[in-house]
């Protein structure tokens, strides 16, 4: 399988690609795509690493697995292709951005490529999924690979903002070095969590930009 990622990620992850578990993972993913309809399209599985190079990473958002509906997933967590209806979790993310940044923000699509282009690594714990079956690739060892990605960022970079939404992301990011990075946690933006008061008002987007400006980096244009 072609691993289409930025040169800097290729250098950082080359040792991982050579490990037996990763070779087995790629074989299993290949089999899944042959035997089932899976998402995202194979050429977009590593889109997060193609769209945001290692040296450009300023913010990391951790999701669980890709959207599992036809034509939705594009390899970036919480993101969908332009022509797809904006999913409920992303709609709640947009609502929080509008309130947090005191703006009139009426997005017409859910494609977060603009974020990735600015240094936001939109990382799912599992990079693939079967059609209409959430968490269907949880048994594959994607988690080993994405844990290593988080470890490398935590250890080899400084002043990255990690946005951990919900208990899954918080467990995934439990070993991030908080002495070097800003880690912001809240409930998940899904309707169930958001309606219980665990999401709205977290002000993660303004806090992220304030931190980036404080350390001399360009803030993220969230819309």
TORPA-4810 file (N, C-alpha, C, O; in nm, 3 decimals):
<nodes>
NODE_1_0.084_-0.119_0.000_0.000_0.000_0.000_0.088_0.125_0.000_0.186_0.133_0.074_X
NODE_2_0.053_0.223_-0.083_0.128_0.347_-0.092_0.100_0.432_0.032_-0.015_0.462_0.063_X
NODE_3_0.206_0.472_0.102_0.192_0.558_0.219_0.231_0.699_0.176_0.349_0.733_0.173_X
NODE_4_0.131_0.779_0.142_0.153_0.911_0.083_0.149_1.015_0.195_0.042_1.060_0.235_X
NODE_5_0.267_1.054_0.246_0.277_1.148_0.355_0.388_1.248_0.326_0.466_1.230_0.233_X
NODE_6_0.395_1.354_0.407_0.500_1.454_0.386_0.638_1.393_0.413_0.650_1.293_0.484_X
NODE_7_0.739_1.453_0.356_0.876_1.402_0.371_0.917_1.398_0.518_0.982_1.303_0.562_X
NODE_8_0.881_1.501_0.593_0.922_1.505_0.734_0.858_1.394_0.816_0.922_1.337_0.904_X
NODE_9_0.733_1.361_0.787_0.670_1.248_0.856_0.733_1.117_0.812_0.749_1.025_0.892_X
NODE_10_0.768_1.108_0.686_0.834_0.987_0.635_0.961_0.960_0.714_0.990_0.846_0.751_X
NODE_11_1.037_1.064_0.739_1.162_1.049_0.815_1.135_1.009_0.960_1.203_0.923_1.015_X
NODE_12_1.034_1.071_1.021_1.003_1.043_1.161_0.946_0.902_1.182_0.969_0.840_1.286_X
NODE_13_0.874_0.853_1.082_0.799_0.728_1.099_0.861_0.609_1.026_0.806_0.499_1.032_X
NODE_14_0.973_0.630_0.958_1.033_0.523_0.878_1.059_0.398_0.961_1.032_0.286_0.916_X
NODE_15_1.112_0.415_1.082_1.138_0.299_1.169_1.009_0.225_1.203_1.007_0.102_1.212_X
NODE_16_0.902_0.301_1.221_0.772_0.239_1.253_0.721_0.158_1.135_0.666_0.049_1.153_X
NODE_17_0.740_0.209_1.016_0.694_0.140_0.895_0.764_0.005_0.876_0.710_-0.085_0.812_X
NODE_18_0.884_-0.007_0.933_0.962_-0.131_0.917_0.927_-0.236_1.022_0.970_-0.351_1.011_X
NODE_19_0.850_-0.200_1.122_0.819_-0.295_1.230_0.719_-0.400_1.183_0.632_-0.371_1.101_X
NODE_20_0.732_-0.523_1.235_0.641_-0.632_1.194_0.493_-0.599_1.213_0.412_-0.633_1.127_X
NODE_21_0.457_-0.533_1.324_0.315_-0.504_1.347_0.260_-0.414_1.238_0.145_-0.430_1.197_X
NODE_22_0.341_-0.317_1.190_0.293_-0.223_1.090_0.277_-0.292_0.955_0.182_-0.266_0.881_X
NODE_23_0.372_-0.379_0.923_0.359_-0.453_0.797_0.236_-0.543_0.798_0.166_-0.556_0.698_X
NODE_24_0.209_-0.604_0.914_0.088_-0.685_0.929_-0.037_-0.598_0.920_-0.136_-0.638_0.860_X
NODE_25_-0.030_-0.481_0.980_-0.142_-0.387_0.973_-0.174_-0.350_0.829_-0.290_-0.350_0.789_X
NODE_26_-0.072_-0.319_0.750_-0.094_-0.281_0.611_-0.153_-0.398_0.531_-0.236_-0.378_0.443_X
NODE_27_-0.108_-0.518_0.561_-0.164_-0.636_0.495_-0.312_-0.651_0.530_-0.395_-0.676_0.442_X
NODE_28_-0.345_-0.636_0.658_-0.484_-0.651_0.700_-0.573_-0.543_0.641_-0.687_-0.569_0.602_X
NODE_29_-0.521_-0.421_0.634_-0.599_-0.312_0.575_-0.624_-0.340_0.427_-0.735_-0.319_0.377_X
NODE_30_-0.521_-0.388_0.358_-0.536_-0.423_0.217_-0.646_-0.529_0.199_-0.729_-0.518_0.110_X
NODE_31_-0.644_-0.630_0.285_-0.747_-0.735_0.280_-0.886_-0.679_0.306_-0.982_-0.715_0.238_X
NODE_32_-0.897_-0.590_0.403_-1.027_-0.529_0.436_-1.083_-0.453_0.316_-1.202_-0.462_0.285_X
NODE_33_-0.996_-0.378_0.248_-1.042_-0.299_0.133_-1.078_-0.388_0.014_-1.161_-0.349_-0.069_X
NODE_34_-1.019_-0.505_0.006_-1.054_-0.599_-0.101_-1.186_-0.670_-0.074_-1.264_-0.698_-0.165_X
NODE_35_-1.211_-0.699_0.054_-1.327_-0.782_0.090_-1.450_-0.701_0.131_-1.561_-0.753_0.130_X
NODE_36_-1.432_-0.575_0.167_-1.542_-0.491_0.214_-1.529_-0.352_0.155_-1.423_-0.315_0.104_X
NODE_37_-1.636_-0.275_0.163_-1.627_-0.133_0.130_-1.576_-0.063_0.255_-1.637_-0.072_0.361_X
NODE_38_-1.464_0.007_0.241_-1.402_0.074_0.355_-1.374_0.221_0.322_-1.365_0.259_0.205_X
NODE_39_-1.361_0.299_0.425_-1.335_0.442_0.410_-1.220_0.484_0.502_-1.194_0.418_0.603_X
NODE_40_-1.151_0.593_0.468_-1.164_0.674_0.347_-1.108_0.599_0.227_-1.057_0.488_0.242_X
NODE_41_-1.116_0.656_0.108_-1.049_0.593_-0.007_-0.903_0.569_0.026_-0.841_0.645_0.100_X
NODE_42_-0.848_0.463_-0.028_-0.711_0.424_0.009_-0.609_0.537_-0.005_-0.516_0.549_0.076_X
NODE_43_-0.626_0.620_-0.107_-0.528_0.727_-0.128_-0.538_0.837_-0.022_-0.451_0.924_-0.016_X
NODE_44_-0.643_0.834_0.061_-0.660_0.937_0.164_-0.641_0.883_0.306_-0.661_0.957_0.403_X
NODE_45_-0.602_0.758_0.320_-0.586_0.700_0.454_-0.488_0.783_0.537_-0.511_0.806_0.656_X
NODE_46_-0.380_0.827_0.476_-0.276_0.902_0.548_-0.283_1.052_0.518_-0.182_1.122_0.527_X
NODE_47_-0.401_1.099_0.483_-0.416_1.239_0.442_-0.376_1.338_0.551_-0.325_1.446_0.521_X
NODE_48_-0.398_1.302_0.677_-0.361_1.392_0.787_-0.211_1.421_0.785_-0.169_1.532_0.816_X
NODE_49_-0.132_1.321_0.748_0.014_1.334_0.747_0.065_1.396_0.618_0.177_1.447_0.612_X
NODE_50_-0.016_1.392_0.515_0.019_1.458_0.389_-0.014_1.608_0.397_0.058_1.692_0.343_X
NODE_51_-0.125_1.638_0.466_-0.175_1.775_0.471_-0.103_1.861_0.574_-0.102_1.984_0.563_X
NODE_52_-0.044_1.798_0.675_0.020_1.871_0.784_0.153_1.805_0.816_0.156_1.700_0.879_X
NODE_53_0.262_1.865_0.773_0.394_1.806_0.793_0.432_1.811_0.941_0.374_1.887_1.019_X
NODE_54_0.531_1.731_0.980_0.574_1.727_1.120_0.620_1.864_1.168_0.583_1.908_1.277_X
NODE_55_0.699_1.932_1.086_0.753_2.061_1.131_0.643_2.167_1.143_0.660_2.265_1.216_X
NODE_56_0.532_2.149_1.073_0.424_2.248_1.076_0.322_2.226_1.187_0.237_2.312_1.210_X
NODE_57_0.328_2.112_1.257_0.225_2.081_1.356_0.226_2.183_1.469_0.326_2.199_1.539_X
NODE_58_0.113_2.253_1.485_0.094_2.348_1.595_-0.016_2.302_1.690_-0.013_2.330_1.810_X
NODE_59_-0.113_2.230_1.634_-0.230_2.184_1.709_-0.258_2.040_1.670_-0.244_2.003_1.553_X
NODE_60_-0.296_1.957_1.766_-0.337_1.819_1.739_-0.477_1.798_1.793_-0.503_1.824_1.911_X
NODE_61_-0.567_1.752_1.708_-0.702_1.713_1.750_-0.714_1.562_1.730_-0.683_1.511_1.622_X
NODE_62_-0.758_1.492_1.833_-0.765_1.346_1.828_-0.910_1.300_1.818_-0.994_1.332_1.902_X
NODE_63_-0.938_1.225_1.712_-1.069_1.164_1.694_-1.059_1.013_1.711_-0.953_0.959_1.742_X
NODE_64_-1.172_0.944_1.691_-1.174_0.799_1.715_-1.151_0.720_1.587_-1.051_0.649_1.575_X
NODE_65_-1.242_0.731_1.491_-1.221_0.666_1.361_-1.298_0.744_1.255_-1.379_0.830_1.288_X
NODE_66_-1.272_0.715_1.126_-1.334_0.795_1.020_-1.486_0.780_1.017_-1.542_0.682_1.067_X
NODE_67_-1.551_0.878_0.957_-1.694_0.864_0.929_-1.714_0.744_0.838_-1.633_0.718_0.750_X
NODE_68_-1.824_0.672_0.860_-1.842_0.543_0.793_-1.949_0.543_0.685_-1.986_0.438_0.633_X
NODE_69_-2.000_0.662_0.651_-2.100_0.671_0.545_-2.036_0.692_0.409_-1.923_0.739_0.399_X
NODE_70_-2.109_0.659_0.306_-2.061_0.670_0.168_-2.017_0.813_0.137_-2.095_0.907_0.153_X
NODE_71_-1.892_0.829_0.093_-1.844_0.958_0.046_-1.814_1.061_0.153_-1.789_1.177_0.120_X
NODE_72_-1.816_1.021_0.280_-1.797_1.119_0.387_-1.651_1.143_0.422_-1.603_1.256_0.417_X
NODE_73_-1.580_1.036_0.458_-1.445_1.049_0.516_-1.342_1.098_0.415_-1.342_1.057_0.298_X
NODE_74_-1.253_1.186_0.461_-1.145_1.235_0.375_-1.008_1.225_0.443_-0.913_1.291_0.400_X
NODE_75_-0.998_1.144_0.547_-0.869_1.120_0.611_-0.832_1.220_0.718_-0.722_1.212_0.773_X
NODE_76_-0.920_1.313_0.749_-0.898_1.411_0.855_-1.008_1.394_0.959_-1.125_1.387_0.924_X
NODE_77_-0.973_1.386_1.087_-1.075_1.361_1.187_-1.175_1.477_1.195_-1.138_1.593_1.180_X
NODE_78_-1.300_1.443_1.218_-1.415_1.535_1.227_-1.449_1.601_1.094_-1.544_1.678_1.087_X
NODE_79_-1.374_1.573_0.989_-1.390_1.640_0.861_-1.462_1.552_0.760_-1.445_1.430_0.758_X
NODE_80_-1.544_1.615_0.677_-1.611_1.543_0.568_-1.587_1.618_0.436_-1.546_1.733_0.435_X
NODE_81_-1.613_1.550_0.327_-1.599_1.612_0.196_-1.700_1.725_0.177_-1.804_1.729_0.243_X
NODE_82_-1.668_1.816_0.088_-1.747_1.939_0.071_-1.895_1.917_0.050_-1.978_1.990_0.104_X
NODE_83_-1.929_1.817_-0.029_-2.069_1.801_-0.069_-2.153_1.725_0.035_-2.272_1.704_0.015_X
NODE_84_-2.091_1.683_0.145_-2.158_1.601_0.246_-2.222_1.691_0.352_-2.166_1.794_0.389_X
NODE_85_-2.338_1.653_0.398_-2.406_1.726_0.506_-2.316_1.731_0.629_-2.254_1.630_0.664_X
NODE_86_-2.308_1.847_0.693_-2.222_1.863_0.810_-2.272_1.773_0.924_-2.387_1.786_0.966_X
NODE_87_-2.187_1.682_0.975_-2.229_1.590_1.081_-2.258_1.665_1.212_-2.209_1.775_1.233_X
NODE_88_-2.339_1.604_1.300_-2.378_1.671_1.425_-2.261_1.716_1.512_-2.264_1.827_1.566_X
NODE_89_-2.159_1.632_1.529_-2.045_1.670_1.613_-1.974_1.793_1.556_-1.938_1.884_1.629_X
NODE_90_-1.954_1.793_1.426_-1.886_1.907_1.362_-1.973_2.032_1.368_-1.922_2.143_1.383_X
NODE_91_-2.103_2.014_1.358_-2.193_2.130_1.370_-2.178_2.193_1.509_-2.179_2.315_1.523_X
NODE_92_-2.164_2.108_1.611_-2.145_2.160_1.746_-2.008_2.226_1.763_-1.993_2.324_1.837_X
NODE_93_-1.907_2.172_1.693_-1.774_2.237_1.693_-1.787_2.377_1.633_-1.734_2.473_1.688_X
NODE_94_-1.856_2.387_1.521_-1.875_2.517_1.456_-1.952_2.614_1.547_-1.920_2.733_1.553_X
NODE_95_-2.053_2.563_1.617_-2.130_2.648_1.709_-2.040_2.703_1.820_-2.051_2.820_1.857_X
NODE_96_-1.954_2.619_1.873_-1.863_2.663_1.979_-1.763_2.766_1.925_-1.732_2.864_1.994_X
NODE_97_-1.714_2.746_1.805_-1.623_2.844_1.744_-1.691_2.980_1.733_-1.633_3.082_1.769_X
NODE_98_-1.815_2.981_1.684_-1.888_3.107_1.666_-1.908_3.179_1.798_-1.890_3.300_1.806_X
NODE_99_-1.945_3.105_1.903_-1.967_3.165_2.035_-1.836_3.209_2.096_-1.824_3.321_2.147_X
NODE_100_-1.737_3.121_2.091_-1.606_3.147_2.153_-1.540_3.270_2.091_-1.486_3.354_2.163_X
NODE_101_-1.545_3.281_1.959_-1.477_3.390_1.890_-1.571_3.507_1.860_-1.534_3.601_1.789_X
NODE_102_-1.693_3.499_1.916_-1.791_3.607_1.903_-1.809_3.650_1.758_-1.796_3.767_1.722_X
NODE_103_-1.840_3.551_1.675_-1.849_3.576_1.532_-1.978_3.520_1.475_-2.041_3.431_1.532_X
NODE_104_-2.017_3.575_1.363_-2.128_3.517_1.287_-2.064_3.419_1.189_-2.005_3.459_1.089_X
NODE_105_-2.079_3.292_1.220_-2.006_3.188_1.146_-2.107_3.088_1.094_-2.165_3.011_1.171_X
NODE_106_-2.129_3.089_0.964_-2.230_3.001_0.903_-2.164_2.918_0.794_-2.178_2.950_0.676_X
NODE_107_-2.093_2.813_0.831_-2.021_2.732_0.731_-2.117_2.658_0.638_-2.227_2.618_0.677_X
NODE_108_-2.073_2.642_0.517_-2.156_2.573_0.417_-2.106_2.431_0.391_-2.168_2.357_0.314_X
NODE_109_-1.994_2.393_0.453_-1.940_2.259_0.433_-1.863_2.216_0.558_-1.838_2.297_0.647_X
NODE_110_-1.826_2.088_0.562_-1.756_2.034_0.678_-1.615_1.988_0.647_-1.560_1.905_0.719_X
NODE_111_-1.556_2.043_0.542_-1.420_2.004_0.504_-1.319_2.088_0.583_-1.315_2.210_0.568_X
NODE_112_-1.239_2.023_0.666_-1.145_2.093_0.754_-1.003_2.101_0.696_-0.906_2.119_0.769_X
NODE_113_-0.993_2.088_0.565_-0.862_2.095_0.500_-0.791_2.227_0.532_-0.669_2.229_0.546_X
NODE_114_-0.866_2.335_0.544_-0.806_2.465_0.577_-0.733_2.460_0.710_-0.626_2.520_0.725_X
NODE_115_-0.789_2.388_0.807_-0.722_2.374_0.937_-0.591_2.298_0.920_-0.486_2.340_0.971_X
NODE_116_-0.597_2.185_0.848_-0.478_2.102_0.828_-0.367_2.182_0.760_-0.250_2.168_0.795_X
NODE_117_-0.404_2.265_0.664_-0.305_2.345_0.591_-0.234_2.447_0.680_-0.127_2.496_0.645_X
NODE_118_-0.296_2.477_0.795_-0.238_2.576_0.887_-0.161_2.512_1.003_-0.113_2.583_1.092_X
NODE_119_-0.149_2.379_1.003_-0.073_2.315_1.109_-0.155_2.243_1.213_-0.107_2.215_1.323_X
NODE_120_-0.280_2.212_1.180_-0.365_2.133_1.270_-0.363_1.988_1.223_-0.414_1.956_1.116_X
NODE_121_-0.303_1.901_1.304_-0.301_1.758_1.270_-0.432_1.697_1.317_-0.459_1.687_1.437_X
NODE_122_-0.514_1.656_1.221_-0.647_1.601_1.249_-0.636_1.450_1.249_-0.656_1.385_1.146_X
NODE_123_-0.605_1.395_1.365_-0.561_1.256_1.377_-0.669_1.166_1.437_-0.708_1.185_1.552_X
NODE_124_-0.715_1.070_1.361_-0.801_0.965_1.416_-0.714_0.855_1.476_-0.604_0.828_1.428_X
NODE_125_-0.765_0.791_1.584_-0.692_0.679_1.645_-0.682_0.562_1.550_-0.579_0.496_1.541_X
NODE_126_-0.791_0.535_1.477_-0.791_0.436_1.368_-0.808_0.512_1.237_-0.894_0.600_1.227_X
NODE_127_-0.729_0.479_1.139_-0.731_0.557_1.015_-0.826_0.501_0.910_-0.843_0.560_0.803_X
NODE_128_-0.889_0.385_0.940_-0.981_0.324_0.844_-1.102_0.267_0.916_-1.102_0.249_1.038_X
NODE_129_-1.208_0.239_0.837_-1.331_0.184_0.894_-1.411_0.116_0.782_-1.401_0.155_0.665_X
NODE_130_-1.490_0.016_0.818_-1.582_-0.045_0.721_-1.706_0.043_0.704_-1.747_0.114_0.796_X
NODE_131_-1.764_0.036_0.587_-1.887_0.112_0.559_-1.996_0.077_0.660_-2.021_-0.041_0.688_X
NODE_132_-2.059_0.180_0.714_-2.175_0.168_0.804_-2.146_0.092_0.933_-2.239_0.046_1.000_X
NODE_133_-2.017_0.078_0.969_-1.983_-0.001_1.088_-1.876_0.072_1.169_-1.757_0.046_1.153_X
NODE_134_-1.919_0.163_1.258_-1.820_0.237_1.338_-1.734_0.145_1.423_-1.780_0.041_1.471_X
NODE_135_-1.609_0.184_1.440_-1.512_0.109_1.520_-1.482_-0.031_1.467_-1.431_-0.116_1.540_X
NODE_136_-1.514_-0.055_1.342_-1.497_-0.189_1.285_-1.350_-0.227_1.264_-1.319_-0.345_1.248_X
NODE_137_-1.261_-0.130_1.265_-1.117_-0.160_1.253_-1.043_-0.137_1.384_-0.921_-0.122_1.387_X
NODE_138_-1.120_-0.134_1.491_-1.060_-0.115_1.624_-0.964_-0.230_1.657_-0.867_-0.212_1.731_X
NODE_139_-0.994_-0.351_1.603_-0.911_-0.469_1.633_-0.776_-0.465_1.560_-0.684_-0.537_1.597_X
NODE_140_-0.766_-0.383_1.456_-0.638_-0.368_1.387_-0.545_-0.283_1.474_-0.591_-0.217_1.567_X
NODE_141_-0.418_-0.285_1.446_-0.323_-0.218_1.536_-0.294_-0.073_1.496_-0.182_-0.024_1.509_X
NODE_142_-0.400_-0.008_1.448_-0.385_0.135_1.421_-0.349_0.210_1.548_-0.273_0.307_1.543_X
NODE_143_-0.404_0.166_1.663_-0.379_0.237_1.789_-0.231_0.239_1.825_-0.182_0.336_1.884_X
NODE_144_-0.159_0.131_1.791_-0.014_0.127_1.819_0.056_0.234_1.737_0.142_0.306_1.788_X
NODE_145_0.018_0.245_1.611_0.078_0.344_1.522_0.046_0.486_1.567_0.136_0.569_1.576_X
NODE_146_-0.081_0.515_1.595_-0.117_0.652_1.630_-0.068_0.690_1.771_-0.044_0.808_1.797_X
NODE_147_-0.054_0.592_1.860_0.010_0.621_1.990_0.155_0.667_1.969_0.202_0.757_2.037_X
NODE_148_0.223_0.604_1.875_0.362_0.640_1.846_0.369_0.781_1.785_0.461_0.857_1.816_X
NODE_149_0.273_0.814_1.700_0.269_0.949_1.642_0.257_1.053_1.753_0.328_1.153_1.753_X
NODE_150_0.167_1.029_1.848_0.148_1.123_1.959_0.274_1.131_2.045_0.313_1.239_2.089_X
NODE_151_0.338_1.016_2.068_0.461_1.015_2.148_0.571_1.098_2.081_0.639_1.176_2.146_X
NODE_152_0.586_1.081_1.951_0.690_1.153_1.877_0.665_1.305_1.885_0.759_1.382_1.907_X
NODE_153_0.541_1.346_1.866_0.510_1.489_1.875_0.539_1.540_2.015_0.602_1.644_2.032_X
NODE_154_0.493_1.466_2.116_0.512_1.508_2.255_0.659_1.520_2.291_0.700_1.615_2.358_X
NODE_155_0.740_1.424_2.247_0.881_1.420_2.286_0.969_1.511_2.201_1.065_1.569_2.251_X
NODE_156_0.938_1.522_2.072_1.031_1.589_1.982_0.993_1.732_1.945_1.071_1.803_1.883_X
NODE_157_0.873_1.774_1.983_0.832_1.912_1.958_0.805_1.983_2.092_0.801_1.919_2.197_X
NODE_158_0.788_2.113_2.085_0.751_2.191_2.202_0.635_2.283_2.166_0.616_2.319_2.050_X
NODE_159_0.557_2.319_2.268_0.451_2.419_2.253_0.346_2.382_2.148_0.302_2.467_2.070_X
NODE_160_0.307_2.256_2.147_0.195_2.212_2.063_0.068_2.214_2.149_0.072_2.181_2.268_X
NODE_161_-0.043_2.253_2.089_-0.171_2.250_2.159_-0.241_2.119_2.125_-0.266_2.089_2.008_X
NODE_162_-0.273_2.041_2.228_-0.348_1.916_2.209_-0.492_1.938_2.255_-0.515_1.976_2.370_X
NODE_163_-0.588_1.914_2.167_-0.729_1.927_2.201_-0.788_1.788_2.217_-0.805_1.714_2.120_X
NODE_164_-0.819_1.753_2.341_-0.867_1.618_2.374_-1.013_1.627_2.414_-1.047_1.671_2.524_X
NODE_165_-1.099_1.584_2.324_-1.244_1.598_2.342_-1.306_1.461_2.372_-1.310_1.373_2.286_X
NODE_166_-1.353_1.445_2.493_-1.414_1.319_2.533_-1.315_1.223_2.597_-1.193_1.239_2.581_X
NODE_167_-1.367_1.124_2.668_-1.281_1.033_2.746_-1.188_0.952_2.658_-1.075_0.922_2.699_X
NODE_168_-1.232_0.915_2.538_-1.146_0.836_2.449_-1.018_0.915_2.415_-0.908_0.863_2.428_X
NODE_169_-1.035_1.039_2.371_-0.920_1.120_2.334_-0.831_1.149_2.455_-0.709_1.155_2.443_X
NODE_170_-0.894_1.167_2.570_-0.817_1.197_2.691_-0.731_1.079_2.734_-0.617_1.097_2.779_X
NODE_171_-0.784_0.959_2.720_-0.703_0.840_2.749_-0.591_0.825_2.647_-0.479_0.789_2.681_X
NODE_172_-0.624_0.853_2.521_-0.526_0.843_2.414_-0.410_0.940_2.437_-0.295_0.909_2.405_X
NODE_173_-0.440_1.056_2.493_-0.337_1.157_2.513_-0.284_1.164_2.655_-0.225_1.265_2.694_X
NODE_174_-0.305_1.058_2.732_-0.269_1.061_2.875_-0.121_1.081_2.900_-0.083_1.134_3.005_X
NODE_175_-0.035_1.040_2.806_0.110_1.047_2.828_0.175_1.170_2.766_0.298_1.182_2.765_X
NODE_176_0.095_1.261_2.714_0.151_1.384_2.658_0.220_1.464_2.768_0.168_1.477_2.879_X
NODE_177_0.336_1.517_2.738_0.415_1.594_2.835_0.353_1.734_2.853_0.372_1.822_2.769_X
NODE_178_0.282_1.751_2.963_0.212_1.878_2.986_0.307_1.990_3.030_0.266_2.106_3.038_X
NODE_179_0.432_1.956_3.058_0.529_2.061_3.092_0.581_2.130_2.965_0.638_2.239_2.973_X
NODE_180_0.562_2.068_2.849_0.611_2.123_2.722_0.500_2.171_2.631_0.523_2.252_2.541_X
NODE_181_0.378_2.121_2.655_0.267_2.146_2.563_0.143_2.194_2.639_0.132_2.175_2.760_X
NODE_182_0.051_2.256_2.567_-0.078_2.295_2.623_-0.179_2.185_2.590_-0.204_2.157_2.473_X
NODE_183_-0.236_2.124_2.693_-0.336_2.019_2.675_-0.470_2.071_2.726_-0.485_2.101_2.844_X
NODE_184_-0.567_2.083_2.635_-0.700_2.130_2.669_-0.798_2.013_2.658_-0.801_1.943_2.557_X
NODE_185_-0.878_1.993_2.762_-0.972_1.881_2.766_-1.114_1.931_2.790_-1.137_2.030_2.860_X
NODE_186_-1.209_1.860_2.730_-1.351_1.888_2.754_-1.430_1.765_2.714_-1.374_1.664_2.671_X
NODE_187_-1.562_1.773_2.729_-1.647_1.667_2.677_-1.640_1.663_2.525_-1.584_1.752_2.461_X
NODE_188_-1.696_1.557_2.470_-1.697_1.539_2.324_-1.805_1.628_2.262_-1.908_1.653_2.325_X
NODE_189_-1.783_1.677_2.139_-1.885_1.761_2.076_-2.007_1.687_2.022_-2.095_1.749_1.962_X
NODE_190_-2.015_1.557_2.042_-2.134_1.482_1.997_-2.258_1.536_2.068_-2.246_1.587_2.179_X
NODE_191_-2.375_1.527_2.006_-2.497_1.582_2.067_-2.523_1.531_2.209_-2.564_1.608_2.296_X
NODE_192_-2.498_1.403_2.235_-2.525_1.349_2.368_-2.441_1.420_2.474_-2.494_1.464_2.576_X
NODE_193_-2.312_1.433_2.448_-2.222_1.499_2.543_-2.249_1.648_2.549_-2.254_1.707_2.658_X
NODE_194_-2.266_1.710_2.433_-2.285_1.856_2.428_-2.414_1.896_2.500_-2.417_1.998_2.569_X
NODE_195_-2.519_1.817_2.483_-2.646_1.850_2.547_-2.644_1.829_2.697_-2.734_1.875_2.768_X
NODE_196_-2.542_1.760_2.747_-2.526_1.742_2.891_-2.436_1.849_2.952_-2.399_1.842_3.069_X
NODE_197_-2.403_1.948_2.871_-2.324_2.060_2.921_-2.175_2.035_2.928_-2.104_2.106_3.000_X
NODE_198_-2.126_1.935_2.853_-1.984_1.899_2.863_-1.899_1.955_2.749_-1.778_1.935_2.746_X
NODE_199_-1.964_2.023_2.656_-1.889_2.072_2.539_-1.893_2.224_2.525_-1.789_2.290_2.521_X
NODE_200_-2.013_2.279_2.518_-2.025_2.422_2.489_-1.965_2.506_2.602_-1.983_2.478_2.721_X
NODE_201_-1.894_2.610_2.560_-1.831_2.699_2.657_-1.689_2.661_2.694_-1.630_2.722_2.783_X
NODE_202_-1.631_2.560_2.625_-1.494_2.520_2.661_-1.388_2.622_2.615_-1.277_2.624_2.666_X
NODE_203_-1.425_2.706_2.519_-1.337_2.814_2.470_-1.200_2.763_2.423_-1.099_2.832_2.438_X
NODE_204_-1.197_2.643_2.369_-1.070_2.585_2.326_-1.009_2.660_2.208_-0.886_2.663_2.194_X
NODE_205_-1.091_2.720_2.125_-1.040_2.781_2.002_-0.972_2.915_2.032_-0.867_2.946_1.976_X
NODE_206_-1.032_2.994_2.121_-0.967_3.119_2.161_-0.844_3.091_2.247_-0.742_3.159_2.234_X
NODE_207_-0.853_2.991_2.335_-0.737_2.956_2.418_-0.619_2.909_2.333_-0.504_2.943_2.359_X
NODE_208_-0.650_2.830_2.231_-0.545_2.784_2.139_-0.475_2.902_2.074_-0.352_2.908_2.072_X
NODE_209_-0.553_2.995_2.021_-0.493_3.109_1.951_-0.417_3.202_2.044_-0.313_3.256_2.007_X
NODE_210_-0.468_3.221_2.165_-0.397_3.304_2.263_-0.260_3.243_2.296_-0.160_3.314_2.307_X
NODE_211_-0.258_3.111_2.311_-0.132_3.041_2.342_-0.035_3.052_2.225_0.083_3.081_2.245_X
NODE_212_-0.083_3.029_2.104_0.004_3.036_1.987_0.062_3.176_1.971_0.180_3.192_1.940_X
NODE_213_-0.020_3.277_1.991_0.029_3.414_1.979_0.132_3.444_2.087_0.230_3.514_2.063_X
NODE_214_0.110_3.391_2.207_0.201_3.416_2.319_0.340_3.360_2.292_0.440_3.417_2.335_X
NODE_215_0.346_3.248_2.219_0.477_3.187_2.190_0.530_3.231_2.053_0.630_3.177_2.003_X
NODE_216_0.463_3.329_1.993_0.513_3.387_1.869_0.474_3.315_1.742_0.537_3.333_1.638_X
NODE_217_0.370_3.232_1.750_0.325_3.160_1.631_0.194_3.222_1.579_0.118_3.284_1.654_X
NODE_218_0.170_3.202_1.453_0.050_3.255_1.390_-0.072_3.179_1.439_-0.072_3.055_1.438_X
NODE_219_-0.178_3.248_1.483_-0.298_3.178_1.527_-0.369_3.108_1.412_-0.345_3.137_1.295_X
NODE_220_-0.457_3.016_1.448_-0.533_2.941_1.347_-0.654_3.022_1.301_-0.727_3.077_1.384_X
NODE_221_-0.675_3.029_1.174_-0.800_3.085_1.120_-0.901_2.972_1.119_-0.898_2.885_1.032_X
NODE_222_-0.992_2.973_1.217_-1.085_2.861_1.234_-1.201_2.866_1.134_-1.273_2.768_1.119_X
NODE_223_-1.218_2.980_1.067_-1.326_2.989_0.967_-1.288_3.093_0.863_-1.364_3.117_0.769_X
</nodes>
